[in-house]
Amino acid sequence: MARVIHARDVDAVLAAYPQSEFVDGDWEPGYRTAQAGRRMVHVFHDGPGEADQLEKYRLELQAAGFHVIPDQQPGGGRRRLHVTKP
């Protein structure tokens, strides 16, 4: 069973990458995390190169010991990563 994880844990690993910010009604390029319950964090990339950037994030997070599953929101929505602690 997965252990409790916080978005700040994932942010700490991805600190070398720019973090996306909501400015003037749009998201600036970079990553952002969203808490998805006690045992999962979602990671998104805003801006160009979404698939390539998510792959970089996946590799960084796995190297740090997280369990990462690439996913896409239902209905052909945004790509994201599901991040948990094993």
Phi and psi restraints in degrees (range 20) as a CNS / XPLOR table:
assign (resid 1 and name C) (resid 2 and name N)
       (resid 2 and name CA) (resid 2 and name C) 1.0 -67.7 20.0 2
assign (resid 2 and name N) (resid 2 and name CA)
       (resid 2 and name C) (resid 3 and name N) 1.0 150.5 20.0 2
assign (resid 2 and name C) (resid 3 and name N)
       (resid 3 and name CA) (resid 3 and name C) 1.0 -96.0 20.0 2
assign (resid 3 and name N) (resid 3 and name CA)
       (resid 3 and name C) (resid 4 and name N) 1.0 166.6 20.0 2
assign (resid 3 and name C) (resid 4 and name N)
       (resid 4 and name CA) (resid 4 and name C) 1.0 -61.8 20.0 2
assign (resid 4 and name N) (resid 4 and name CA)
       (resid 4 and name C) (resid 5 and name N) 1.0 137.9 20.0 2
assign (resid 4 and name C) (resid 5 and name N)
       (resid 5 and name CA) (resid 5 and name C) 1.0 -137.1 20.0 2
assign (resid 5 and name N) (resid 5 and name CA)
       (resid 5 and name C) (resid 6 and name N) 1.0 149.1 20.0 2
assign (resid 5 and name C) (resid 6 and name N)
       (resid 6 and name CA) (resid 6 and name C) 1.0 -121.7 20.0 2
assign (resid 6 and name N) (resid 6 and name CA)
       (resid 6 and name C) (resid 7 and name N) 1.0 148.5 20.0 2
assign (resid 6 and name C) (resid 7 and name N)
       (resid 7 and name CA) (resid 7 and name C) 1.0 -57.1 20.0 2
assign (resid 7 and name N) (resid 7 and name CA)
       (resid 7 and name C) (resid 8 and name N) 1.0 -33.1 20.0 2
assign (resid 7 and name C) (resid 8 and name N)
       (resid 8 and name CA) (resid 8 and name C) 1.0 -64.1 20.0 2
assign (resid 8 and name N) (resid 8 and name CA)
       (resid 8 and name C) (resid 9 and name N) 1.0 -28.6 20.0 2
assign (resid 8 and name C) (resid 9 and name N)
       (resid 9 and name CA) (resid 9 and name C) 1.0 -64.3 20.0 2
assign (resid 9 and name N) (resid 9 and name CA)
       (resid 9 and name C) (resid 10 and name N) 1.0 -41.8 20.0 2
assign (resid 9 and name C) (resid 10 and name N)
       (resid 10 and name CA) (resid 10 and name C) 1.0 -71.7 20.0 2
assign (resid 10 and name N) (resid 10 and name CA)
       (resid 10 and name C) (resid 11 and name N) 1.0 -42.4 20.0 2
assign (resid 10 and name C) (resid 11 and name N)
       (resid 11 and name CA) (resid 11 and name C) 1.0 -56.4 20.0 2
assign (resid 11 and name N) (resid 11 and name CA)
       (resid 11 and name C) (resid 12 and name N) 1.0 -38.7 20.0 2
assign (resid 11 and name C) (resid 12 and name N)
       (resid 12 and name CA) (resid 12 and name C) 1.0 -62.2 20.0 2
assign (resid 12 and name N) (resid 12 and name CA)
       (resid 12 and name C) (resid 13 and name N) 1.0 -38.0 20.0 2
assign (resid 12 and name C) (resid 13 and name N)
       (resid 13 and name CA) (resid 13 and name C) 1.0 -72.7 20.0 2
assign (resid 13 and name N) (resid 13 and name CA)
       (resid 13 and name C) (resid 14 and name N) 1.0 -36.9 20.0 2
assign (resid 13 and name C) (resid 14 and name N)
       (resid 14 and name CA) (resid 14 and name C) 1.0 -92.4 20.0 2
assign (resid 14 and name N) (resid 14 and name CA)
       (resid 14 and name C) (resid 15 and name N) 1.0 14.1 20.0 2
assign (resid 14 and name C) (resid 15 and name N)
       (resid 15 and name CA) (resid 15 and name C) 1.0 -58.6 20.0 2
assign (resid 15 and name N) (resid 15 and name CA)
       (resid 15 and name C) (resid 16 and name N) 1.0 -24.2 20.0 2
assign (resid 15 and name C) (resid 16 and name N)
       (resid 16 and name CA) (resid 16 and name C) 1.0 -74.6 20.0 2
assign (resid 16 and name N) (resid 16 and name CA)
       (resid 16 and name C) (resid 17 and name N) 1.0 -13.9 20.0 2
assign (resid 16 and name C) (resid 17 and name N)
       (resid 17 and name CA) (resid 17 and name C) 1.0 -99.5 20.0 2
assign (resid 17 and name N) (resid 17 and name CA)
       (resid 17 and name C) (resid 18 and name N) 1.0 152.8 20.0 2
assign (resid 17 and name C) (resid 18 and name N)
       (resid 18 and name CA) (resid 18 and name C) 1.0 -68.5 20.0 2
assign (resid 18 and name N) (resid 18 and name CA)
       (resid 18 and name C) (resid 19 and name N) 1.0 141.6 20.0 2
assign (resid 18 and name C) (resid 19 and name N)
       (resid 19 and name CA) (resid 19 and name C) 1.0 -95.8 20.0 2
assign (resid 19 and name N) (resid 19 and name CA)
       (resid 19 and name C) (resid 20 and name N) 1.0 135.3 20.0 2
assign (resid 19 and name C) (resid 20 and name N)
       (resid 20 and name CA) (resid 20 and name C) 1.0 -70.0 20.0 2
assign (resid 20 and name N) (resid 20 and name CA)
       (resid 20 and name C) (resid 21 and name N) 1.0 146.3 20.0 2
assign (resid 20 and name C) (resid 21 and name N)
       (resid 21 and name CA) (resid 21 and name C) 1.0 -134.1 20.0 2
assign (resid 21 and name N) (resid 21 and name CA)
       (resid 21 and name C) (resid 22 and name N) 1.0 145.7 20.0 2
assign (resid 21 and name C) (resid 22 and name N)
       (resid 22 and name CA) (resid 22 and name C) 1.0 -86.2 20.0 2
assign (resid 22 and name N) (resid 22 and name CA)
       (resid 22 and name C) (resid 23 and name N) 1.0 109.7 20.0 2
assign (resid 22 and name C) (resid 23 and name N)
       (resid 23 and name CA) (resid 23 and name C) 1.0 -130.9 20.0 2
assign (resid 23 and name N) (resid 23 and name CA)
       (resid 23 and name C) (resid 24 and name N) 1.0 129.6 20.0 2
assign (resid 23 and name C) (resid 24 and name N)
       (resid 24 and name CA) (resid 24 and name C) 1.0 51.5 20.0 2
assign (resid 24 and name N) (resid 24 and name CA)
       (resid 24 and name C) (resid 25 and name N) 1.0 42.6 20.0 2
assign (resid 24 and name C) (resid 25 and name N)
       (resid 25 and name CA) (resid 25 and name C) 1.0 81.2 20.0 2
assign (resid 25 and name N) (resid 25 and name CA)
       (resid 25 and name C) (resid 26 and name N) 1.0 11.1 20.0 2
assign (resid 25 and name C) (resid 26 and name N)
       (resid 26 and name CA) (resid 26 and name C) 1.0 -148.4 20.0 2
assign (resid 26 and name N) (resid 26 and name CA)
       (resid 26 and name C) (resid 27 and name N) 1.0 160.4 20.0 2
assign (resid 26 and name C) (resid 27 and name N)
       (resid 27 and name CA) (resid 27 and name C) 1.0 -88.1 20.0 2
assign (resid 27 and name N) (resid 27 and name CA)
       (resid 27 and name C) (resid 28 and name N) 1.0 130.3 20.0 2
assign (resid 27 and name C) (resid 28 and name N)
       (resid 28 and name CA) (resid 28 and name C) 1.0 -74.7 20.0 2
assign (resid 28 and name N) (resid 28 and name CA)
       (resid 28 and name C) (resid 29 and name N) 1.0 149.3 20.0 2
assign (resid 28 and name C) (resid 29 and name N)
       (resid 29 and name CA) (resid 29 and name C) 1.0 -58.0 20.0 2
assign (resid 29 and name N) (resid 29 and name CA)
       (resid 29 and name C) (resid 30 and name N) 1.0 142.3 20.0 2
assign (resid 29 and name C) (resid 30 and name N)
       (resid 30 and name CA) (resid 30 and name C) 1.0 144.1 20.0 2
assign (resid 30 and name N) (resid 30 and name CA)
       (resid 30 and name C) (resid 31 and name N) 1.0 -175.1 20.0 2
assign (resid 30 and name C) (resid 31 and name N)
       (resid 31 and name CA) (resid 31 and name C) 1.0 -95.7 20.0 2
assign (resid 31 and name N) (resid 31 and name CA)
       (resid 31 and name C) (resid 32 and name N) 1.0 159.4 20.0 2
assign (resid 31 and name C) (resid 32 and name N)
       (resid 32 and name CA) (resid 32 and name C) 1.0 -148.4 20.0 2
assign (resid 32 and name N) (resid 32 and name CA)
       (resid 32 and name C) (resid 33 and name N) 1.0 151.0 20.0 2
assign (resid 32 and name C) (resid 33 and name N)
       (resid 33 and name CA) (resid 33 and name C) 1.0 -113.2 20.0 2
assign (resid 33 and name N) (resid 33 and name CA)
       (resid 33 and name C) (resid 34 and name N) 1.0 153.2 20.0 2
assign (resid 33 and name C) (resid 34 and name N)
       (resid 34 and name CA) (resid 34 and name C) 1.0 -140.2 20.0 2
assign (resid 34 and name N) (resid 34 and name CA)
       (resid 34 and name C) (resid 35 and name N) 1.0 125.4 20.0 2
assign (resid 34 and name C) (resid 35 and name N)
       (resid 35 and name CA) (resid 35 and name C) 1.0 -65.9 20.0 2
assign (resid 35 and name N) (resid 35 and name CA)
       (resid 35 and name C) (resid 36 and name N) 1.0 129.8 20.0 2
assign (resid 35 and name C) (resid 36 and name N)
       (resid 36 and name CA) (resid 36 and name C) 1.0 -123.2 20.0 2
assign (resid 36 and name N) (resid 36 and name CA)
       (resid 36 and name C) (resid 37 and name N) 1.0 57.1 20.0 2
assign (resid 36 and name C) (resid 37 and name N)
       (resid 37 and name CA) (resid 37 and name C) 1.0 97.3 20.0 2
assign (resid 37 and name N) (resid 37 and name CA)
       (resid 37 and name C) (resid 38 and name N) 1.0 -177.5 20.0 2
assign (resid 37 and name C) (resid 38 and name N)
       (resid 38 and name CA) (resid 38 and name C) 1.0 -73.0 20.0 2
assign (resid 38 and name N) (resid 38 and name CA)
       (resid 38 and name C) (resid 39 and name N) 1.0 -24.5 20.0 2
assign (resid 38 and name C) (resid 39 and name N)
       (resid 39 and name CA) (resid 39 and name C) 1.0 -116.2 20.0 2
assign (resid 39 and name N) (resid 39 and name CA)
       (resid 39 and name C) (resid 40 and name N) 1.0 12.7 20.0 2
assign (resid 39 and name C) (resid 40 and name N)
       (resid 40 and name CA) (resid 40 and name C) 1.0 -150.9 20.0 2
assign (resid 40 and name N) (resid 40 and name CA)
       (resid 40 and name C) (resid 41 and name N) 1.0 144.3 20.0 2
assign (resid 40 and name C) (resid 41 and name N)
       (resid 41 and name CA) (resid 41 and name C) 1.0 -125.7 20.0 2
assign (resid 41 and name N) (resid 41 and name CA)
       (resid 41 and name C) (resid 42 and name N) 1.0 137.7 20.0 2
assign (resid 41 and name C) (resid 42 and name N)
       (resid 42 and name CA) (resid 42 and name C) 1.0 -98.4 20.0 2
assign (resid 42 and name N) (resid 42 and name CA)
       (resid 42 and name C) (resid 43 and name N) 1.0 141.2 20.0 2
assign (resid 42 and name C) (resid 43 and name N)
       (resid 43 and name CA) (resid 43 and name C) 1.0 -118.8 20.0 2
assign (resid 43 and name N) (resid 43 and name CA)
       (resid 43 and name C) (resid 44 and name N) 1.0 129.3 20.0 2
assign (resid 43 and name C) (resid 44 and name N)
       (resid 44 and name CA) (resid 44 and name C) 1.0 -118.4 20.0 2
assign (resid 44 and name N) (resid 44 and name CA)
       (resid 44 and name C) (resid 45 and name N) 1.0 159.0 20.0 2
assign (resid 44 and name C) (resid 45 and name N)
       (resid 45 and name CA) (resid 45 and name C) 1.0 -123.5 20.0 2
assign (resid 45 and name N) (resid 45 and name CA)
       (resid 45 and name C) (resid 46 and name N) 1.0 126.6 20.0 2
assign (resid 45 and name C) (resid 46 and name N)
       (resid 46 and name CA) (resid 46 and name C) 1.0 -102.8 20.0 2
assign (resid 46 and name N) (resid 46 and name CA)
       (resid 46 and name C) (resid 47 and name N) 1.0 131.5 20.0 2
assign (resid 46 and name C) (resid 47 and name N)
       (resid 47 and name CA) (resid 47 and name C) 1.0 115.1 20.0 2
assign (resid 47 and name N) (resid 47 and name CA)
       (resid 47 and name C) (resid 48 and name N) 1.0 -175.3 20.0 2
assign (resid 47 and name C) (resid 48 and name N)
       (resid 48 and name CA) (resid 48 and name C) 1.0 -68.0 20.0 2
assign (resid 48 and name N) (resid 48 and name CA)
       (resid 48 and name C) (resid 49 and name N) 1.0 155.9 20.0 2
assign (resid 48 and name C) (resid 49 and name N)
       (resid 49 and name CA) (resid 49 and name C) 1.0 72.3 20.0 2
assign (resid 49 and name N) (resid 49 and name CA)
       (resid 49 and name C) (resid 50 and name N) 1.0 34.2 20.0 2
assign (resid 49 and name C) (resid 50 and name N)
       (resid 50 and name CA) (resid 50 and name C) 1.0 -53.6 20.0 2
assign (resid 50 and name N) (resid 50 and name CA)
       (resid 50 and name C) (resid 51 and name N) 1.0 -51.3 20.0 2
assign (resid 50 and name C) (resid 51 and name N)
       (resid 51 and name CA) (resid 51 and name C) 1.0 -62.8 20.0 2
assign (resid 51 and name N) (resid 51 and name CA)
       (resid 51 and name C) (resid 52 and name N) 1.0 -44.3 20.0 2
assign (resid 51 and name C) (resid 52 and name N)
       (resid 52 and name CA) (resid 52 and name C) 1.0 -65.4 20.0 2
assign (resid 52 and name N) (resid 52 and name CA)
       (resid 52 and name C) (resid 53 and name N) 1.0 -42.4 20.0 2
assign (resid 52 and name C) (resid 53 and name N)
       (resid 53 and name CA) (resid 53 and name C) 1.0 -66.5 20.0 2
assign (resid 53 and name N) (resid 53 and name CA)
       (resid 53 and name C) (resid 54 and name N) 1.0 -42.0 20.0 2
assign (resid 53 and name C) (resid 54 and name N)
       (resid 54 and name CA) (resid 54 and name C) 1.0 -61.4 20.0 2
assign (resid 54 and name N) (resid 54 and name CA)
       (resid 54 and name C) (resid 55 and name N) 1.0 -35.0 20.0 2
assign (resid 54 and name C) (resid 55 and name N)
       (resid 55 and name CA) (resid 55 and name C) 1.0 -65.8 20.0 2
assign (resid 55 and name N) (resid 55 and name CA)
       (resid 55 and name C) (resid 56 and name N) 1.0 -40.5 20.0 2
assign (resid 55 and name C) (resid 56 and name N)
       (resid 56 and name CA) (resid 56 and name C) 1.0 -61.4 20.0 2
assign (resid 56 and name N) (resid 56 and name CA)
       (resid 56 and name C) (resid 57 and name N) 1.0 -45.2 20.0 2
assign (resid 56 and name C) (resid 57 and name N)
       (resid 57 and name CA) (resid 57 and name C) 1.0 -62.2 20.0 2
assign (resid 57 and name N) (resid 57 and name CA)
       (resid 57 and name C) (resid 58 and name N) 1.0 -41.2 20.0 2
assign (resid 57 and name C) (resid 58 and name N)
       (resid 58 and name CA) (resid 58 and name C) 1.0 -58.8 20.0 2
assign (resid 58 and name N) (resid 58 and name CA)
       (resid 58 and name C) (resid 59 and name N) 1.0 -46.8 20.0 2
assign (resid 58 and name C) (resid 59 and name N)
       (resid 59 and name CA) (resid 59 and name C) 1.0 -63.6 20.0 2
assign (resid 59 and name N) (resid 59 and name CA)
       (resid 59 and name C) (resid 60 and name N) 1.0 -42.7 20.0 2
assign (resid 59 and name C) (resid 60 and name N)
       (resid 60 and name CA) (resid 60 and name C) 1.0 -61.6 20.0 2
assign (resid 60 and name N) (resid 60 and name CA)
       (resid 60 and name C) (resid 61 and name N) 1.0 -45.5 20.0 2
assign (resid 60 and name C) (resid 61 and name N)
       (resid 61 and name CA) (resid 61 and name C) 1.0 -68.3 20.0 2
assign (resid 61 and name N) (resid 61 and name CA)
       (resid 61 and name C) (resid 62 and name N) 1.0 -39.8 20.0 2
assign (resid 61 and name C) (resid 62 and name N)
       (resid 62 and name CA) (resid 62 and name C) 1.0 -65.4 20.0 2
assign (resid 62 and name N) (resid 62 and name CA)
       (resid 62 and name C) (resid 63 and name N) 1.0 -39.4 20.0 2
assign (resid 62 and name C) (resid 63 and name N)
       (resid 63 and name CA) (resid 63 and name C) 1.0 -62.8 20.0 2
assign (resid 63 and name N) (resid 63 and name CA)
       (resid 63 and name C) (resid 64 and name N) 1.0 -27.8 20.0 2
assign (resid 63 and name C) (resid 64 and name N)
       (resid 64 and name CA) (resid 64 and name C) 1.0 -86.4 20.0 2
assign (resid 64 and name N) (resid 64 and name CA)
       (resid 64 and name C) (resid 65 and name N) 1.0 1.6 20.0 2
assign (resid 64 and name C) (resid 65 and name N)
       (resid 65 and name CA) (resid 65 and name C) 1.0 97.2 20.0 2
assign (resid 65 and name N) (resid 65 and name CA)
       (resid 65 and name C) (resid 66 and name N) 1.0 6.8 20.0 2
assign (resid 65 and name C) (resid 66 and name N)
       (resid 66 and name CA) (resid 66 and name C) 1.0 -85.5 20.0 2
assign (resid 66 and name N) (resid 66 and name CA)
       (resid 66 and name C) (resid 67 and name N) 1.0 156.2 20.0 2
assign (resid 66 and name C) (resid 67 and name N)
       (resid 67 and name CA) (resid 67 and name C) 1.0 -95.8 20.0 2
assign (resid 67 and name N) (resid 67 and name CA)
       (resid 67 and name C) (resid 68 and name N) 1.0 123.7 20.0 2
assign (resid 67 and name C) (resid 68 and name N)
       (resid 68 and name CA) (resid 68 and name C) 1.0 -127.3 20.0 2
assign (resid 68 and name N) (resid 68 and name CA)
       (resid 68 and name C) (resid 69 and name N) 1.0 130.6 20.0 2
assign (resid 68 and name C) (resid 69 and name N)
       (resid 69 and name CA) (resid 69 and name C) 1.0 -124.6 20.0 2
assign (resid 69 and name N) (resid 69 and name CA)
       (resid 69 and name C) (resid 70 and name N) 1.0 118.4 20.0 2
assign (resid 69 and name C) (resid 70 and name N)
       (resid 70 and name CA) (resid 70 and name C) 1.0 -67.4 20.0 2
assign (resid 70 and name N) (resid 70 and name CA)
       (resid 70 and name C) (resid 71 and name N) 1.0 144.5 20.0 2
assign (resid 70 and name C) (resid 71 and name N)
       (resid 71 and name CA) (resid 71 and name C) 1.0 -152.3 20.0 2
assign (resid 71 and name N) (resid 71 and name CA)
       (resid 71 and name C) (resid 72 and name N) 1.0 170.1 20.0 2
assign (resid 71 and name C) (resid 72 and name N)
       (resid 72 and name CA) (resid 72 and name C) 1.0 -136.1 20.0 2
assign (resid 72 and name N) (resid 72 and name CA)
       (resid 72 and name C) (resid 73 and name N) 1.0 139.3 20.0 2
assign (resid 72 and name C) (resid 73 and name N)
       (resid 73 and name CA) (resid 73 and name C) 1.0 -61.5 20.0 2
assign (resid 73 and name N) (resid 73 and name CA)
       (resid 73 and name C) (resid 74 and name N) 1.0 150.2 20.0 2
assign (resid 73 and name C) (resid 74 and name N)
       (resid 74 and name CA) (resid 74 and name C) 1.0 -55.7 20.0 2
assign (resid 74 and name N) (resid 74 and name CA)
       (resid 74 and name C) (resid 75 and name N) 1.0 149.3 20.0 2
assign (resid 74 and name C) (resid 75 and name N)
       (resid 75 and name CA) (resid 75 and name C) 1.0 75.2 20.0 2
assign (resid 75 and name N) (resid 75 and name CA)
       (resid 75 and name C) (resid 76 and name N) 1.0 25.0 20.0 2
assign (resid 75 and name C) (resid 76 and name N)
       (resid 76 and name CA) (resid 76 and name C) 1.0 75.7 20.0 2
assign (resid 76 and name N) (resid 76 and name CA)
       (resid 76 and name C) (resid 77 and name N) 1.0 26.8 20.0 2
assign (resid 76 and name C) (resid 77 and name N)
       (resid 77 and name CA) (resid 77 and name C) 1.0 -75.7 20.0 2
assign (resid 77 and name N) (resid 77 and name CA)
       (resid 77 and name C) (resid 78 and name N) 1.0 -158.3 20.0 2
assign (resid 77 and name C) (resid 78 and name N)
       (resid 78 and name CA) (resid 78 and name C) 1.0 -62.7 20.0 2
assign (resid 78 and name N) (resid 78 and name CA)
       (resid 78 and name C) (resid 79 and name N) 1.0 146.1 20.0 2
assign (resid 78 and name C) (resid 79 and name N)
       (resid 79 and name CA) (resid 79 and name C) 1.0 -77.7 20.0 2
assign (resid 79 and name N) (resid 79 and name CA)
       (resid 79 and name C) (resid 80 and name N) 1.0 150.3 20.0 2
assign (resid 79 and name C) (resid 80 and name N)
       (resid 80 and name CA) (resid 80 and name C) 1.0 -159.0 20.0 2
assign (resid 80 and name N) (resid 80 and name CA)
       (resid 80 and name C) (resid 81 and name N) 1.0 169.5 20.0 2
assign (resid 80 and name C) (resid 81 and name N)
       (resid 81 and name CA) (resid 81 and name C) 1.0 -115.5 20.0 2
assign (resid 81 and name N) (resid 81 and name CA)
       (resid 81 and name C) (resid 82 and name N) 1.0 135.7 20.0 2
assign (resid 81 and name C) (resid 82 and name N)
       (resid 82 and name CA) (resid 82 and name C) 1.0 -93.8 20.0 2
assign (resid 82 and name N) (resid 82 and name CA)
       (resid 82 and name C) (resid 83 and name N) 1.0 122.1 20.0 2
assign (resid 82 and name C) (resid 83 and name N)
       (resid 83 and name CA) (resid 83 and name C) 1.0 -118.5 20.0 2
assign (resid 83 and name N) (resid 83 and name CA)
       (resid 83 and name C) (resid 84 and name N) 1.0 128.5 20.0 2
assign (resid 83 and name C) (resid 84 and name N)
       (resid 84 and name CA) (resid 84 and name C) 1.0 -135.9 20.0 2
assign (resid 84 and name N) (resid 84 and name CA)
       (resid 84 and name C) (resid 85 and name N) 1.0 167.8 20.0 2
assign (resid 84 and name C) (resid 85 and name N)
       (resid 85 and name CA) (resid 85 and name C) 1.0 -100.6 20.0 2
assign (resid 85 and name N) (resid 85 and name CA)
       (resid 85 and name C) (resid 86 and name N) 1.0 129.0 20.0 2
